[in-house]
Amino acid sequence: MRSQTNITIDDAALVEQCKSGDSDAMERLILRYQNRVYNAILKICANPHDAAELTQDTFVKVIENIDKFRGRSSFYTWVFRIAVNLTLNYCRRNARLGIRSLDAEKNHHDWQATTLLKQFLTNGRSPDPALVAQNKELCRLAVKALMKLDDDQRAVVVLRDIESMNYAQIADVLDIELGTLKSRLSRARCKLRDVLETMVK
């Protein structure tokens, strides 16, 4: 596995090639990040069809605006800023999201959502073996619980606890102060834990 430093250098070189009109370089950047972007969007909007469209819209914007990218943040952070902004705007346009469980997708096993649920339910303790064995049910509960959060809270949990971004990256993506981010994340985690504990009682 390459280090994050190498990935950053590679991204910077590919971005410069894109700005010179190299379509192959753009294709490599899209292939590198499309799955991560899609998965993050899916955790926020909980609708596979809409997540696919929002992912496509994200990369259309990337292609259209690559010449404006100045490298003040990493390309990775810039792409996620576009993706999350598009997704939050989508969520806000829909007063009531049609919640669709991720396990409605055939053969989809969302280990990230399952891991997230275990983390919040156990709070560092050994999990209940019977609960851990029910991975499909855990996945369903995790997604359902995430959807109980408001859009902004859901975004910070997805970026921090599923996408594993650091605080500086998340603050950059969401364009908020670090103090605001930490406060929002703390409230979101507390609410998520409360929701999850209620669901499994």
C-alpha positions as CSV (number, residue, x, y, z in Angstrom):
1,M,0.0,0.0,0.0
2,R,1.4,3.4,-0.9
3,S,1.7,6.1,1.7
4,Q,-0.6,9.1,1.8
5,T,2.4,11.3,0.9
6,N,2.9,9.4,-2.4
7,I,-0.8,9.6,-3.1
8,T,-0.7,13.3,-2.6
9,I,2.3,13.7,-4.9
10,D,0.6,11.5,-7.6
11,D,-2.6,13.5,-7.3
12,A,-0.7,16.8,-7.8
13,A,1.1,15.5,-10.9
14,L,-2.2,14.1,-12.3
15,V,-4.0,17.4,-11.7
16,E,-1.3,19.3,-13.6
17,Q,-1.6,16.8,-16.5
18,C,-5.4,17.4,-16.4
19,K,-4.9,21.1,-16.7
20,S,-2.9,20.4,-19.8
21,G,-5.8,18.6,-21.3
22,D,-4.7,15.0,-20.5
23,S,-8.0,13.1,-20.3
24,D,-6.2,9.9,-19.2
25,A,-5.0,11.7,-16.1
26,M,-8.5,12.8,-15.3
27,E,-9.7,9.2,-15.8
28,R,-7.1,8.0,-13.3
29,L,-8.1,10.5,-10.7
30,I,-11.8,9.6,-11.1
31,L,-11.1,5.8,-10.8
32,R,-8.9,6.5,-7.8
33,Y,-11.7,8.2,-5.8
34,Q,-15.1,7.3,-7.3
35,N,-15.8,4.4,-4.9
36,R,-14.8,6.3,-1.8
37,V,-16.9,9.3,-2.9
38,Y,-19.9,7.1,-3.8
39,N,-19.7,5.3,-0.4
40,A,-19.5,8.5,1.6
41,I,-22.4,10.0,-0.4
42,L,-24.4,6.8,0.1
43,K,-24.0,7.0,3.9
44,I,-25.3,10.5,3.9
45,C,-28.3,10.2,1.5
46,A,-29.1,6.4,1.9
47,N,-30.3,6.0,-1.6
48,P,-28.1,4.0,-4.0
49,H,-29.7,5.6,-7.2
50,D,-29.3,9.1,-5.9
51,A,-25.8,8.4,-4.6
52,A,-24.8,7.2,-8.1
53,E,-26.2,10.4,-9.7
54,L,-24.5,12.6,-7.0
55,T,-21.2,10.8,-7.6
56,Q,-21.5,11.5,-11.3
57,D,-22.4,15.1,-10.7
58,T,-19.4,15.4,-8.4
59,F,-17.0,14.4,-11.1
60,V,-18.7,16.5,-13.7
61,K,-18.0,19.5,-11.4
62,V,-14.4,18.3,-10.9
63,I,-13.8,18.1,-14.7
64,E,-15.5,21.5,-15.2
65,N,-13.5,23.2,-12.4
66,I,-10.1,21.5,-12.5
67,D,-8.5,24.6,-13.9
68,K,-9.7,26.5,-10.8
69,F,-8.1,24.1,-8.4
70,R,-5.1,25.9,-6.8
71,G,-3.9,23.2,-4.5
72,R,-4.5,25.0,-1.3
73,S,-5.9,21.7,0.0
74,S,-5.3,18.2,-1.3
75,F,-7.2,17.1,-4.4
76,Y,-8.8,14.4,-2.2
77,T,-10.2,17.1,0.2
78,W,-11.4,19.3,-2.7
79,V,-13.3,16.4,-4.3
80,F,-15.0,15.5,-1.0
81,R,-15.9,19.2,-0.5
82,I,-17.7,19.1,-3.8
83,A,-19.3,15.8,-3.1
84,V,-20.5,16.6,0.4
85,N,-21.9,20.0,-0.6
86,L,-23.8,18.5,-3.5
87,T,-25.2,15.8,-1.2
88,L,-26.2,18.1,1.7
89,N,-27.9,20.4,-0.8
90,Y,-29.7,17.4,-2.2
91,C,-30.8,16.4,1.3
92,R,-32.0,19.9,2.1
93,R,-34.1,20.0,-1.0
94,N,-36.0,16.9,0.2
95,A,-38.0,17.7,3.3
96,R,-38.4,14.0,4.0
97,L,-35.8,11.5,2.6
98,G,-37.2,8.2,1.3
99,I,-35.0,6.1,3.5
100,R,-33.8,3.0,1.7
101,S,-31.8,0.4,3.6
102,L,-28.4,-0.3,2.1
103,D,-28.9,-4.0,2.5
104,A,-31.7,-3.7,-0.2
105,E,-28.8,-3.9,-2.6
106,K,-28.3,-7.6,-3.3
107,N,-25.1,-9.1,-2.0
108,H,-24.0,-5.7,-0.4
109,H,-22.2,-6.2,2.8
110,D,-21.4,-2.9,4.4
111,W,-18.6,-3.7,6.9
112,Q,-17.9,0.0,7.5
113,A,-21.5,0.6,8.8
114,T,-21.3,-2.6,10.9
115,T,-18.0,-1.5,12.4
116,L,-19.4,1.9,13.2
117,L,-22.4,0.4,15.0
118,K,-20.2,-2.0,17.0
119,Q,-18.0,0.9,18.0
120,F,-20.9,3.0,19.3
121,L,-22.7,0.1,21.0
122,T,-19.7,-1.3,22.8
123,N,-17.9,2.0,23.6
124,G,-14.6,0.1,23.9
125,R,-16.0,-2.9,25.6
126,S,-16.2,-6.4,24.2
127,P,-19.4,-6.7,22.0
128,D,-22.2,-9.2,22.6
129,P,-21.2,-12.2,20.4
130,A,-24.8,-12.8,19.4
131,L,-25.1,-9.2,18.2
132,V,-21.8,-9.3,16.3
133,A,-22.8,-12.4,14.5
134,Q,-25.8,-10.7,13.0
135,N,-23.8,-8.6,10.5
136,K,-26.6,-8.0,8.1
137,E,-28.9,-6.8,10.8
138,L,-26.2,-4.7,12.2
139,C,-25.7,-3.0,8.8
140,R,-29.4,-2.3,8.6
141,L,-29.5,-0.8,12.1
142,A,-26.4,1.3,11.5
143,V,-27.8,2.9,8.4
144,K,-31.2,3.4,10.0
145,A,-29.5,5.1,13.0
146,L,-27.4,7.3,10.8
147,M,-30.5,8.5,9.0
148,K,-31.9,9.7,12.4
149,L,-29.2,12.3,12.6
150,D,-29.7,15.6,10.9
151,D,-27.8,16.2,7.6
152,D,-24.9,18.1,9.1
153,Q,-24.4,15.7,11.9
154,R,-24.6,12.7,9.6
155,A,-21.9,14.3,7.3
156,V,-19.4,14.7,10.2
157,V,-19.9,11.1,11.4
158,V,-19.5,9.7,7.9
159,L,-16.4,11.8,7.2
160,R,-14.7,11.1,10.6
161,D,-15.9,7.6,11.7
162,I,-16.3,5.9,8.3
163,E,-14.1,7.9,5.9
164,S,-11.5,8.4,8.7
165,M,-10.7,11.9,7.7
166,N,-8.7,14.0,10.2
167,Y,-10.3,17.1,11.8
168,A,-8.4,19.5,9.6
169,Q,-9.6,17.7,6.4
170,I,-13.2,17.7,7.6
171,A,-13.2,21.3,8.6
172,D,-11.8,22.1,5.1
173,V,-14.5,19.9,3.4
174,L,-17.3,21.5,5.4
175,D,-15.8,25.0,5.6
176,I,-16.3,25.2,9.4
177,E,-14.1,26.1,12.3
178,L,-12.4,23.2,14.2
179,G,-14.3,24.1,17.4
180,T,-17.6,24.0,15.6
181,L,-16.6,20.7,14.0
182,K,-15.6,19.0,17.3
183,S,-18.8,20.3,19.0
184,R,-21.0,19.0,16.1
185,L,-19.2,15.6,16.1
186,S,-19.6,15.2,19.8
187,R,-23.3,15.9,19.7
188,A,-23.8,13.6,16.7
189,R,-21.9,10.7,18.3
190,C,-24.0,11.1,21.5
191,K,-27.2,11.1,19.5
192,L,-26.1,8.2,17.4
193,R,-25.2,6.1,20.5
194,D,-28.6,6.9,22.1
195,V,-30.4,5.9,18.9
196,L,-28.5,2.7,18.6
197,E,-28.9,1.7,22.2
198,T,-32.7,2.3,21.9
199,M,-32.8,0.1,18.7
200,V,-31.1,-2.9,20.2
201,K,-32.9,-3.0,23.6
